[in-house]
Amino acid sequence: MVRTVVFDVGETLIDESRIWLRWAERLGVPPLTFLGLLGGCAALDLSHRDAFEMVRPGLDVEAEIARWAKDDPVGLRNGFDADDLYADVRPALAALREAGFDVVIAGNQPPEARASLEAMDLPASAIRTSDEWGVQKPEPGFFARVAELSGVMPEEIAYVGDRLDNDVLPAAEAGMRPILLRRGPWGYLHALRPGAGRATVIDSLTELPEILAV
């Protein structure tokens, strides 16, 4: 029986549209072009970083992020705030808590993402990022840290994310119950793949309390 529900961040809780549009502007690329390339990366199992290489070959993304911070020290840049939360996040997390589930947030994110999420006052008992732990999905060590943080057995954890490669398959291998959210380019594409059969596929986070109650 599931006792703890753990959530990925990007395109699970956070709509990344504004982030990618700001990146397109920063790189001088038409928004549709950059978004299309990101979709292509999702379809071809490439990293999103490959989209940067396509439009700016040889770009040092980390150095560009540092330059961007100097140019716009008070802007969101490649970050997010409460305006980027998907509409179903607060009601779904609150409903899970009311139903007796513990709620945890843990995803591949830089350290500053934790502060951004904590500022939203979400109904979650813990928030952690991969950079804090020094290990990223899909590495087994990430899911070991998830289980340690949750304080329950892996089979008592549901991990909710939008990708097969980073979320569903490694969570299943770790003994957790994987939930695939059909949201964002990876979510829609991955829901069509055979590997999605290893997960419970949902279209909204509000479906979770009923699904996990059985």
Secondary structure, 3 states (H helix, E strand, C coil): CCCEEEECCECCCECCHHHHHHHHHHHCCCHHHHHHHHHHHHHCCCCCHHHHHHHCCCCCHHHHHHHHHHHCCCCCCCCCCHHHECCCHHHHHHHHHHCCCEEEEEECCCHHHHHHHHCCCCCCCEEEEHHHHCCCCCCHHHHHHHHHHHCCCHHHEEEEECCHHHHHHHHHHCCCEEEEECCHHHHHHHCCCHHHHHCEEECCHHHHHHHHCC
